Amino acid sequence: MNTTKLIILNIDGVILNRELALSSTISSILKDRFEIRISPVEYLHNYLYRSDENVLQRLKAKAPKVKDEIDMEEILTQAHSTYSQHLGITENIERVLKMLKQNGLIVAGYLSSTEKDLKEILHANEIKDHISHFIFSDEHGSLIDSINHFCKSINIVTNNVTIVSNNADDIQNIKDFNMNCIRYSKNSNAFVKFANTGAGKDLKIIDKLPLVV
């Protein structure tokens, strides 16, 4: 039976709250450019997961006097390039990281080489010390190759690795290589149970950090 000895979490999306940061950025753009006032939390829950067409309809209904054309594609492009300034840690992530380490798992985070500044956000929020290793997803050509290289460097076989990510492309690539992967979603209240961890205990992730298989 395979056991989880190493857990690798996506920093931009799991450890750091990418969705709320995007919502905060879009909220600021809408306020500054169109005087449409929607709180980041409201945008996250009621707009972020909807189609551009649906969002546009809802925005026009909320602010019918806005005459300027609202280009959602342009707004999203701008938001994706500037949201990092709003990044903060995911709620309860510190407790989760502590629990994982206390139960004997090696905890790593992955990010791209262009996201090195995210480590400063982790440091500022006193989270960096809870992550034993950082993996740069593009250091060895691809995320899979970088994970394989890292696992070899610490003598862990990939069957003993669990990866937690919110990135759809990363998840598909990981599953194509038969690695254990958990999809992270803010929309779920599901529990995930890491059975037979390296510490020989059953580990249930805190329900306030929703994870779904």
C-alpha positions as CSV (number, residue, x, y, z in Angstrom):
1,M,0.0,0.0,0.0
2,N,1.3,3.4,-0.9
3,T,1.8,5.9,1.9
4,T,2.0,9.7,1.8
5,K,5.5,10.8,3.0
6,L,5.8,14.0,1.0
7,I,3.0,16.5,0.4
8,I,3.5,19.3,-2.2
9,L,1.2,22.3,-2.3
10,N,0.7,24.9,-4.9
11,I,1.8,28.1,-3.3
12,D,-0.1,30.5,-5.6
13,G,-3.6,29.2,-5.1
14,V,-3.5,26.8,-2.1
15,I,-1.1,28.3,0.4
16,L,-1.8,31.9,-0.8
17,N,-5.4,32.9,-1.6
18,R,-5.2,33.5,-5.3
19,E,-9.0,33.6,-5.8
20,L,-9.5,36.4,-3.2
21,A,-6.6,38.3,-4.6
22,L,-8.0,38.2,-8.1
23,S,-11.4,39.3,-6.7
24,S,-9.8,42.2,-4.9
25,T,-8.0,43.3,-8.0
26,I,-11.1,43.1,-10.2
27,S,-13.2,44.9,-7.5
28,S,-10.7,47.8,-7.5
29,I,-10.7,48.0,-11.3
30,L,-14.5,48.1,-11.4
31,K,-14.6,50.8,-8.8
32,D,-11.8,53.0,-10.3
33,R,-12.9,52.7,-13.9
34,F,-16.7,52.4,-13.8
35,E,-17.6,53.4,-10.2
36,I,-19.2,50.0,-9.7
37,R,-18.8,49.0,-6.1
38,I,-18.6,45.3,-5.4
39,S,-16.7,44.0,-2.4
40,P,-13.9,41.4,-3.0
41,V,-15.8,38.8,-1.0
42,E,-19.0,39.4,-3.0
43,Y,-17.2,39.2,-6.3
44,L,-15.5,35.9,-5.2
45,H,-18.8,34.3,-4.3
46,N,-21.2,35.7,-6.9
47,Y,-19.1,36.6,-10.0
48,L,-15.7,34.9,-10.2
49,Y,-16.9,31.4,-11.3
50,R,-19.4,32.7,-13.8
51,S,-18.9,33.2,-17.5
52,D,-17.8,36.6,-18.8
53,E,-21.2,37.0,-20.5
54,N,-23.1,36.3,-17.3
55,V,-20.8,38.6,-15.3
56,L,-21.3,41.4,-17.8
57,Q,-25.0,41.1,-17.6
58,R,-25.0,41.2,-13.8
59,L,-22.7,44.2,-13.8
60,K,-24.9,46.1,-16.2
61,A,-27.9,45.3,-14.1
62,K,-26.1,46.5,-11.0
63,A,-25.0,49.8,-12.6
64,P,-27.4,50.5,-15.5
65,K,-26.1,54.1,-15.8
66,V,-22.6,53.1,-16.7
67,K,-22.1,54.2,-20.3
68,D,-18.6,53.1,-20.9
69,E,-18.2,49.6,-22.4
70,I,-17.1,47.0,-19.9
71,D,-14.6,44.6,-21.5
72,M,-14.3,41.6,-19.2
73,E,-11.5,40.1,-21.1
74,E,-9.4,43.2,-20.7
75,I,-10.3,43.5,-17.0
76,L,-9.3,39.8,-16.4
77,T,-6.1,40.2,-18.3
78,Q,-5.1,43.2,-16.2
79,A,-6.2,41.5,-13.0
80,H,-4.1,38.4,-13.7
81,S,-1.0,40.5,-14.3
82,T,-1.4,42.6,-11.1
83,Y,-3.3,40.5,-8.5
84,S,-0.1,39.5,-6.6
85,Q,-0.1,42.8,-4.7
86,H,-3.3,41.6,-3.0
87,L,-2.1,38.1,-2.2
88,G,-2.5,36.9,1.4
89,I,-2.4,33.5,3.0
90,T,-5.4,31.2,2.8
91,E,-7.5,31.0,6.0
92,N,-6.3,28.3,8.4
93,I,-3.4,27.3,6.2
94,E,-0.9,27.7,9.1
95,R,-2.8,25.2,11.2
96,V,-2.9,22.8,8.3
97,L,0.8,23.0,7.6
98,K,1.6,22.5,11.3
99,M,-0.7,19.5,11.4
100,L,1.0,17.9,8.4
101,K,4.5,18.4,9.9
102,Q,3.4,17.1,13.3
103,N,2.1,13.9,11.6
104,G,5.5,13.3,10.1
105,L,5.1,14.5,6.5
106,I,7.6,16.4,4.5
107,V,5.9,19.6,3.4
108,A,7.0,21.3,0.2
109,G,5.5,24.1,-1.9
110,Y,5.8,24.6,-5.7
111,L,5.9,27.8,-7.7
112,S,7.5,29.0,-10.9
113,S,10.8,30.8,-11.0
114,T,9.0,34.0,-11.9
115,E,7.1,33.9,-8.6
116,K,10.1,34.1,-6.3
117,D,8.6,37.2,-4.7
118,L,5.8,35.0,-3.3
119,K,8.3,33.6,-0.8
120,E,8.5,37.1,0.7
121,I,4.7,37.1,1.3
122,L,5.1,33.7,3.1
123,H,7.9,35.1,5.2
124,A,5.9,38.2,6.1
125,N,3.0,36.1,7.2
126,E,5.3,33.7,9.2
127,I,4.4,30.8,7.0
128,K,7.7,30.2,5.3
129,D,9.2,28.2,8.2
130,H,6.4,25.6,8.0
131,I,7.5,24.7,4.4
132,S,10.6,22.5,4.3
133,H,11.3,22.8,0.6
134,F,10.5,24.9,-2.4
135,I,10.2,23.4,-5.9
136,F,10.4,25.6,-9.0
137,S,8.0,24.1,-11.5
138,D,10.1,25.2,-14.5
139,E,13.6,24.5,-13.1
140,H,13.8,21.2,-14.9
141,G,11.6,21.9,-17.9
142,S,8.2,21.0,-16.5
143,L,6.4,20.6,-13.2
144,I,6.5,16.8,-13.5
145,D,10.3,16.7,-14.2
146,S,11.0,19.2,-11.4
147,I,9.0,17.1,-8.9
148,N,10.7,13.9,-10.1
149,H,14.1,15.6,-9.7
150,F,13.3,16.8,-6.2
151,C,12.0,13.4,-5.1
152,K,15.2,11.7,-6.2
153,S,17.2,14.3,-4.3
154,I,15.5,13.3,-1.0
155,N,15.1,9.6,-1.8
156,I,11.3,9.6,-2.0
157,V,9.5,7.6,-4.6
158,T,6.6,9.4,-6.4
159,N,4.1,6.8,-5.1
160,N,4.7,8.3,-1.7
161,V,3.9,11.8,-2.9
162,T,0.6,13.7,-2.7
163,I,0.2,17.0,-4.6
164,V,-2.4,19.6,-3.7
165,S,-3.2,22.1,-6.5
166,N,-5.9,24.4,-7.8
167,N,-4.4,24.6,-11.2
168,A,-6.4,22.6,-13.7
169,D,-3.5,22.1,-16.2
170,D,-1.1,21.0,-13.4
171,I,-3.7,18.5,-12.1
172,Q,-4.2,16.9,-15.5
173,N,-0.5,16.6,-16.1
174,I,0.0,15.1,-12.6
175,K,-2.7,12.6,-13.1
176,D,-1.3,11.6,-16.6
177,F,1.8,10.6,-14.8
178,N,-0.1,8.5,-12.2
179,M,0.9,10.7,-9.2
180,N,-1.6,11.2,-6.4
181,C,-3.2,14.6,-6.7
182,I,-5.9,16.4,-4.8
183,R,-7.8,19.2,-6.3
184,Y,-8.2,22.3,-4.1
185,S,-11.4,24.2,-4.3
186,K,-12.9,27.0,-2.2
187,N,-16.3,25.8,-3.3
188,S,-16.3,22.5,-1.4
189,N,-16.8,21.7,2.2
190,A,-15.5,18.2,1.7
191,F,-13.0,16.5,4.0
192,V,-9.9,14.7,2.7
193,K,-8.4,11.9,4.6
194,F,-4.7,11.2,4.2
195,A,-4.6,7.5,5.3
196,N,-1.4,5.8,6.4
197,T,0.8,8.9,6.5
198,G,4.5,8.6,7.1
199,A,3.8,8.9,10.8
200,G,1.5,5.8,10.6
201,K,-1.6,7.8,11.5
202,D,-4.8,8.7,9.7
203,L,-4.8,12.4,9.0
204,K,-7.9,14.4,8.3
205,I,-7.4,17.8,6.8
206,I,-9.2,20.5,8.8
207,D,-12.6,21.1,7.3
208,K,-12.2,24.8,7.1
209,L,-9.5,24.3,4.4
210,P,-11.7,22.6,1.8
211,L,-10.0,20.0,-0.4
212,V,-11.7,17.6,-2.8
213,V,-10.4,14.5,-4.5
